[in-house]
Amino acid sequence: MASTDFKDYYSILGVKKSASEDEIKKAFRKLALKYHPDRNPEDKQAETRFKEISEAYEVLSDPEKRKKYDQFGQYWQQADRAGQPGRAGQAGQSPYGSGFSTDFGGFDFSQYGSFDEFIDELLGRFGGPSGGRRTRSYTYSTSPGGRTGYSDFGGFGDGFGQQAAPADREATVRLGFSEAFRGGQKRLSLGGEVISVRIPPGAKPGSRIRVPGKGQSTPLNQQRGDLYLNVELQPHSFFQIEGDNLVCEVPITPDEAVLGASIEVPTPDGRVTVKVPAGIRSGQSLRLRGKGWSDPKGKRSDQLVRLEIATPKDISSTEREYYEKIRDTRSYDPRRHLQQVSL
């Protein structure tokens, strides 16, 4: 890397070299919110700025990388390589021998997490149970403050003559309940590239979406691996997912619990009328069959409605009078079984 290409990661994040981890994290979140591609569509300068911010945070948020960066400056990645057993080399030379120079002119290294990654991929030293593929991990967030980073999985191959295999990459995509339930097209900005992804109906936390041909490309033949999206859901104010089912909590009044009632309950399809049986207890659930979460084949799970008895705090004089009459004439004692309890 030429000296004119040196990036001052501290200046990019607007923090001092002595900044703490929390100060670095706060600075990153503030800038990521401002320059995130979703908030600045078609703005190339904002996109470039966001990539610089993410790159700076990736290094400064990692204690080991930050230590090497502080010690070696623009040569921290090469120094990291030279420090590994069997890979020592002079400055400006590849640790694999004098035939490879670290000065590659104007080659774009932005697609690689490190200089080592470029060298390894160039020499085709990748193998493992995935048929020679590597995996690069990212985190993509549809909300402000999402962090972008890289990591590799799998070992090296068995020689220098093997052609470099395309690398897969992973991303975490956070979806709202509605878009996860119904599915549809979604545009993601990942690594400076805008990708159109089809979200299948019924995407759930922990599920993965494969996007063929959107992984990392090799420098030799430009073949691309696949992109794998790990789904996370943003919290909903009413619905939750437990296993395969959709769960919600609905309050009922004491008289509805005692006498029974018909109440309206929201579902993904709209409001439905549900019959509450007399004598139900707080915490019991009613099952609405076929009203739960959708799967990719269109089959619906159940919706569980948990009933919670809500005790009113402010009551009228008439209500108080009737509650007092119920208290004075009540025959049911819910604590009768406690009379025999002792140590």
BELDA-V655198 format. One line per field, one symbol per residue. ss: DSSP state (~ for helix, > for strand, _ for the rest). phi: phi as a letter, one per 30 degrees, with the letter a starting at -180 (. if undefined). burial: + if it has 24 or more other ideal C-beta (glycine too) atoms within 12 Angstrom, else -. A space follows every 10 residues. Layout:
# BELDA-V655198
ss=???
phi=???
burial=???
This chain:
# BELDA-V655198
ss=__~~~___~~ ~~~_______ ~~~~~~~~~~ ~~~~~_____ ___~~~~~~~ ~~~~~~~~~~ __~~~~~~~~ ~~~~~~~~~~ ~~________ __>>__>>>> >_________ ____~~~~~~ ~~~_______ ___>>>>___ __________ _>>_______ ______>>>> >>>>>_~~~~ ~~_>>>>>>> __>>>>>>>_ _______>>> >____>>___ ___>__>>>> >>>______> >>__>>>>>> >>_~~~~~~_ >>>>>>>__> >>>>>>____ ____>>>>__ ___>_____> __>>>>>>>_ ______~~~~ ~~~~~~~~~_ _____~~~~~ ___
phi=.dddcdcddd dddibddcdd dddddddddd ddddceedcb dicddddddd dddddddedd dceddddddd dcidcddddd ddddeibdad dibdddkddb cdccicddcd dcdadedddd dddicbakdc ijccbccbbc bdcejdccab acbjcddcld ddddcdcdbb bccccdeddd dcikdbcccb iiccccbcdd didbejdbcc cdicddcddd bidcdccccc dbcdecdbcb cbicccbbbb dbdeddddci acbcbdbeck dbcbccddid cdjdccccdi ccdccecjdc dccccdcbdc ddccbddddd ddddddddcd cdcdcddddc dad
burial=+-----+-++ -++-+---+- ---+--+++- ++--++++-- -----++-++ ++++++++++ ++--++-++- ---+++++++ ++------+- ---+++---+ -+------+- ++++++++++ ++++++---- -+++++++++ ++--++++++ -+-+--+--- ---+++++++ +++++++-++ +-+--+-+++ +-+-+-+-++ +++++-+-+- +--++++++- ---+++++++ +++-----++ +---++++++ -+++-++--- +-+-++++-- ---+-+---+ ----++-+-- ++++-----+ +++++++-+- ---------- ---------- ---------- ---
